[in-house]
Amino acid sequence: GITGAVGSGKSQLAHCLTGLYPYLGSIRMGDRELSGLSASERRRLVAYAGHEQFLFSMSIRDNILLGIDEEGQKAPDSGAGKGRDRLDTVLEATALLEDLGRFPQGLDTAVGEKGVRVSGGQRQRIAMARAVYSQAPVLLLDDPFSAVDIATEERIVDGLRTDAADRIILLFTHRLTAFRQADRILVLEQGRIVQSGTHEELVRQSGLYKEIYEAQVFLEEGGYA
């Protein structure tokens, strides 16, 4: 988990980790420098879902599968067999299955240009399903829960811990609910790491993480800022 106040550098770090933005220092994927990887290598290694999701004017299914894989072959068909099983697993992990029952054509429902026919929370989850379906070993989630409620967020986190248990997930957010399950948390301030540890360790320390967490608990329990 990576957190910090607004302007601390969370999204900038997420963008650097995609390999699409220049950076100083070193970011290594195994024994390779990220900036030295080709575009196709980066796509195989890193999947990204951000808070500003972009959906294409096509069906929910095609937005998740994106039609064609790296080798130019058709992506695993979701109509039957292993491809469909995989897609069902991803839909369950991203809490989309129930929503599909309310769409007129299920997975084949067209979302419209930039996803105008679905809600903000559904756009976020469709974009997240696209990243999860890719099975890239590194999954970057940049503020992915801003348009969903806490109950749905908890379902997604539980689903990802099961479906993506063998992958590295970097969750960038100022909402700390999911961080109770994070293996390690980094707290950023003005582009620098100021705290590092587990949720239990950080809430016992005086510092920014404890301040953010206590403020969020206060508001969740009905307090007023």
C-alpha positions in Angstrom: 0.0 0.0 0.0 1.2 3.5 -0.8 -0.5 6.5 0.7 0.0 10.2 1.7 -1.7 13.5 1.6 -2.9 15.1 -1.7 0.1 16.1 -3.7 2.5 13.7 -1.9 3.5 12.0 -5.2 1.3 8.8 -5.1 0.0 9.1 -8.7 3.4 10.3 -10.0 5.0 7.2 -8.6 2.3 5.0 -10.1 2.9 6.6 -13.5 6.6 6.1 -13.2 6.1 2.4 -12.4 4.2 1.9 -15.7 7.5 2.7 -17.5 5.7 5.4 -19.6 7.2 8.4 -17.7 10.8 9.4 -17.2 12.3 9.0 -13.7 15.5 9.5 -11.8 17.3 6.7 -9.9 16.5 3.1 -10.6 13.3 1.0 -10.9 14.2 -2.7 -11.5 12.0 -5.5 -12.6 14.0 -8.5 -11.5 17.4 -7.8 -12.9 16.2 -5.4 -15.6 15.9 -1.7 -15.5 12.3 -0.7 -16.2 13.2 2.1 -18.6 15.2 -0.5 -20.7 12.2 -2.7 -21.3 10.3 -2.6 -24.6 6.7 -1.6 -24.7 5.6 -5.2 -25.2 7.7 -6.4 -22.3 6.2 -3.7 -20.0 2.6 -4.7 -21.1 3.4 -8.3 -20.2 4.9 -7.3 -16.8 2.7 -4.4 -15.6 -1.0 -3.7 -15.6 -2.4 -0.4 -14.5 -5.9 0.8 -13.4 -6.2 4.4 -12.5 -8.9 6.6 -10.9 -9.4 8.3 -14.3 -10.6 5.3 -16.2 -10.9 5.2 -20.0 -13.4 2.9 -21.5 -13.8 2.4 -25.2 -17.2 2.7 -27.0 -17.7 -1.1 -27.1 -19.2 -3.8 -24.9 -18.2 -4.5 -21.3 -16.7 -7.8 -22.5 -14.5 -6.2 -25.2 -13.4 -3.5 -22.8 -12.1 -6.1 -20.4 -10.6 -8.4 -23.0 -9.5 -5.7 -25.5 -10.0 -8.3 -28.3 -6.4 -9.1 -29.3 -3.4 -10.3 -27.3 0.3 -9.5 -27.7 0.9 -11.9 -30.5 -2.0 -10.7 -32.6 -4.1 -13.7 -31.8 -7.7 -13.4 -30.6 -7.8 -13.0 -26.8 -9.2 -16.0 -24.8 -12.8 -16.1 -25.8 -15.2 -15.6 -22.9 -17.9 -17.6 -24.5 -16.9 -21.0 -23.2 -14.1 -23.1 -21.7 -11.1 -21.8 -19.8 -11.5 -18.2 -21.2 -15.0 -17.9 -19.8 -14.0 -19.5 -16.5 -11.1 -16.9 -16.2 -13.4 -14.0 -17.0 -16.0 -15.2 -14.5 -13.3 -15.4 -11.8 -12.2 -11.8 -12.6 -15.8 -10.5 -12.6 -16.3 -12.1 -9.2 -13.0 -10.7 -7.9 -13.9 -7.1 -9.0 -17.5 -7.3 -7.7 -19.0 -6.9 -11.2 -21.1 -10.1 -11.4 -24.2 -8.6 -9.6 -24.1 -5.5 -11.8 -24.1 -7.6 -15.0 -27.5 -8.9 -14.0 -28.9 -5.3 -14.2 -27.4 -4.6 -17.6 -29.8 -5.2 -20.5 -27.3 -7.4 -22.4 -25.0 -8.5 -19.6 -21.4 -8.6 -20.8 -22.4 -7.5 -24.3 -23.9 -4.2 -23.1 -22.3 -1.3 -24.8 -20.8 1.2 -22.4 -20.8 4.2 -24.7 -18.0 6.7 -25.4 -15.7 6.9 -22.4 -18.2 4.7 -20.5 -21.1 7.2 -20.3 -23.7 4.5 -19.9 -22.3 3.0 -16.7 -21.8 4.6 -13.3 -18.5 5.9 -12.0 -18.1 2.8 -9.7 -18.8 0.5 -12.6 -16.3 2.3 -14.8 -13.6 1.8 -12.1 -14.4 -1.9 -11.7 -14.5 -2.6 -15.5 -11.1 -0.9 -15.9 -9.8 -2.9 -12.9 -11.2 -6.1 -14.4 -9.2 -5.3 -17.6 -6.0 -5.0 -15.6 -6.7 -8.1 -13.5 -7.6 -10.2 -16.5 -4.3 -9.5 -18.1 -2.5 -11.6 -15.5 0.5 -9.3 -15.6 2.7 -10.2 -12.5 2.6 -6.5 -11.3 -0.7 -4.8 -10.8 -0.8 -1.0 -10.2 -4.1 0.2 -8.7 -4.1 4.1 -8.5 -7.0 5.2 -6.3 -9.3 2.5 -7.6 -12.0 2.7 -4.9 -12.8 6.4 -5.0 -16.3 5.8 -6.6 -17.3 2.6 -4.6 -18.5 2.2 -1.1 -16.4 0.6 1.6 -18.4 -2.7 1.6 -17.7 -3.1 -2.1 -14.1 -2.1 -1.6 -13.7 -4.9 1.0 -15.2 -7.5 -1.4 -12.8 -6.4 -4.1 -9.8 -6.6 -1.8 -10.8 -10.1 -0.6 -11.3 -11.1 -4.2 -7.9 -9.8 -5.3 -6.2 -11.5 -2.4 -7.6 -14.8 -3.8 -7.3 -14.3 -7.5 -4.0 -12.4 -7.5 -2.4 -14.1 -4.6 0.8 -14.8 -6.7 1.1 -11.3 -8.1 2.5 -8.0 -6.7 -0.3 -5.5 -6.1 0.7 -1.9 -5.4 -2.4 0.0 -4.1 -2.1 3.8 -4.3 -4.9 5.5 -2.2 -5.6 7.9 0.6 -8.4 5.6 1.8 -6.8 3.2 4.3 -9.5 0.6 4.7 -7.7 -2.0 2.6 -4.3 -1.4 4.1 -5.2 -3.6 7.1 -4.4 -6.5 4.6 -1.4 -5.0 3.0 2.0 -6.8 3.5 3.8 -3.4 3.7 2.8 0.2 3.6 4.8 3.2 2.4 3.7 6.7 3.4 4.8 9.6 1.1 5.2 13.2 1.9 6.5 15.7 -0.8 7.7 12.8 -2.9 9.7 11.1 -0.2 9.0 8.0 2.0 8.5 9.2 5.6 7.1 6.0 7.1 7.2 2.3 6.3 5.6 -0.7 8.0 2.5 -2.8 8.4 -0.9 -1.2 9.4 -0.5 -2.4 13.0 3.0 -1.0 13.2 2.0 2.4 11.7 -1.1 3.0 13.8 1.1 2.6 17.0 3.5 5.2 15.8 2.9 9.0 15.9 3.0 10.3 12.4 1.1 11.0 9.2 -0.4 7.5 8.8 -1.9 7.5 12.2 -3.3 11.0 11.7 -5.0 10.0 8.4 -6.3 6.7 9.8 -7.8 8.2 12.9 -9.4 11.0 10.9 -11.0 8.4 8.6 -12.2 6.3 11.5 -13.7 9.4 13.1 -15.7 10.2 9.9 -16.8 6.6 9.3 -18.2 6.5 12.9 -20.3 9.6 12.2 -18.0 12.4 13.3 -17.8 15.7 11.5 -14.8 17.5 10.3 
